[in-house]
Amino acid sequence: MSALSEVVVAARPTFGAYVTPEPGPGRFDTLVDDPGRRFVLEAVYEGYLVHYGAPRAFERMDDDLRLLAGDALYALGLSRLADSGDLEAVRELSDVISRSAQAHAEGRGEEVEALWDASARLLASSPR
């Protein structure tokens, strides 16, 4: 099961009516070896997509629900990461969320994928 599919399973109790039939491959499958870190990145990235783009795993949400679902996915990923005790990784992921939002607010949305790639590489190489 892919990390993105695991995120869908974790979110299904709350957002099951909005799950896509097949979410596709994970964004970080080739960048991150650790399955726990992949889950965290996929959950938080999907939260970002729910807020700002085209989500891979959820559909048919109105704007209000997208805001709530995106925040819930951020919390799902960040809480799993916090449980590991790696506060530096939590800071890094929190920063990429903030930097992504700022880039969109400033009309620099095209820069966001590079931010996510850099954070994924950092999280993949940081101690667990």
N, C-alpha and C positions, 0 to 999 in steps of 0.2 A: 504494500500500500504506500502510495506517495505521501510526502509530508502534507501536501495540499489536501489530499483526501482525508488525512487525519484531522486537519483543521475543520473540514466540513463535518466530520463525525462529532467533533467537540462542540461545534456551534449548532448542530442540528436540533437539540432540545429547544433552543430559542428561535432559530431562524430557519427551521426545516421546511417551511412552506415556500421558501425563496431559493432553495438550493437548486443549482443547475444539474441536469442529468449527468453530465461528464465535465468536471472542471478542467481537465487537461493536465499537462505536466506541470511540475513545480518550477518556479522561477529560479530557484537556487540549487537545483539538483546537481549541477556540474561544478558549482562553486564551493559547496559546503559538504564535507563528508559526514560529520556528526549528525545523526538523525534528530537528536534533541534540538540542536541549533537550527537545523533545517525547518523543523516545526515552528520554532519561534519566529524565524524570518518569514516563513510563508504566512503565518497568522498576521503578523504586523504589516507585511506588504499587502496582503489582501485587504486589511483595514484601510490602508492608504488608497488602494484602488477603489474601494467602496466610497470613500470620500471624494476622490479626485478623478477617477478614470472609469475604466470598464472592468468591473470585477470579473474574475474567472470562475468563481464558485457560487455566486449569488446573482439573482435577477429579480425583476419586477418589484423592486423596492421604491417607495416614494421618497422624496428628499428627506423628510423627517426620519424615516426608518433607516435610510442610508447613513445619516449622521450617527444615530444610535448604534447601528450595526458596526460601523467603522470603529467607533470608540470601544465597543465590546471586543472586537478582534484585536485592537491595540492592547487592551487589558489582558486578554487571553495570552498573547505572546509574551508581554512584559512580565506577567505574574509567573509564568513558567520559567522565564530567565531569572527572575528574582529568587525563585525557589532554589536555584543552583548556587546562590550566594555570590555570583560574579557581578558585583556592583559596577565595575568598570564597563562590562558588557551592557548592563542596563542603561548606563549613562550614554554609551555610544548609540544604542538603538533609540533611546529617547531623543538624542540629538538629531538623528536622521529623520525622525518624524517631524521635528520642529523645522529643520532645514528644508525638508520637502514642502511643508506648508508655506514657509516663507517664499520659496522659489515660485510656487503657484501664485501666491498673493502679489508677487512682483512681476508676474508675466514671464517667468523663466522656467516654465514647466519642462522644457526640453533638457534641462540640466539634471533632472531628478534621477533618471536611471543610473547615471554615473555615481551619484551619491549612494544609491542602494548597493551598487556593485562594490564600492570602496568599503562600505560598512560590512557587507557580507564577507569580504576577504579578511577584514580585521576580526570579525567574530569567529571566523573559521580558524584563525591562527591563535586566538587568545586561549589561555588555559581554562579548563572547565572546572 
